Amino acid sequence: MSQPSAPLTNQPQLPPESFDVLTLGESMALLAAQTTGPLHEVSHFTRYLAGAETNVAIGLARLGLRVGWLSRLGQDAFGDFVLDAVRREGVDVSHVVRDASRSTGFMLKGRSLHGQDPTTDYYRRGSAASALSVADFDAPWFARARHLHLTGIAPALSASSAALVAHAMQAMRELGRSVSFDPNLRPRLWSSPEQMRLHLNALAIQAHWVLPGLAEGQWLTGQHTPAQIARFFLDQGVQAVVVKLGAQGAYVAADGFEGQVPGVPVSQVVDTVGAGDGFAAGFISARLEGRSWAEAAARGNWVGAQAVQSAGDMDGLPLRAALPAHL
């Protein structure tokens, strides 16, 4: 496959204390089963951090980028845990609000034997993060960033959180910053499948880079092949579409470049949750460094492959020093 020659989105030069990437959304405590079997029969769990946006933020920080995360957490033990965990990774948490009137969300996750998607139970209704709103948007803080990464989870939390996502996306586009969007479908958080489809497609076409999984793309667009899914979004003005194909890699369509970038084999898949977030971290980091679409997808595939070899959602995300030389 030939490499594209298209430049990155033109962006103004920012001062050294600025951010490479900002993101926003809910992060939770994750209690992962230590043994297999139905969740109600499991007696012992291990605590981890969970949240698509913080997975990406931490993945980017470990790859050497300057990252900030905006959210709301309860004034409780889970909130303390989440905040400390994200802060320790070097992510800016200055815009995380502690809410004494609401609780931090948490989730239970089962353990699978052969790497298949685990069972999950969420406890997040009415959580602190569901109170996110446009009032949390700090324009000068966002203006310090080169790129904004969003997912389809934050707009599913509440109407006010959805308004914040849309506002942040529009504001960053008006500033000439690039925006990436991972649909991250969570049907249980939406009132209906049709509401989810309409809302997420409307957000996706406002992004520069859209990063769906194959099944997500098929469901959102009604198309079948990666090329058809990509065309659906490209025809509506999106700059680049990357359809994640799991072990088969990723299909990339951008600026006249189209092709599949092979996946990275792994000896054992422990947990697939977080693989897409790892891909996003690798892909975004490479693009912001000026690498080609194919190179960015290759790095994304490699980071995602590391993520599936650990039990936690973000525990397997690599440090920059671990990147192979060609990535």
Order of alpha helices (4+ residues) and beta strands (2+ residues): beta-beta-beta-alpha-beta-alpha-beta-beta-beta-alpha-beta-alpha-alpha-beta-alpha-beta-alpha-alpha-beta-beta-beta-alpha-alpha
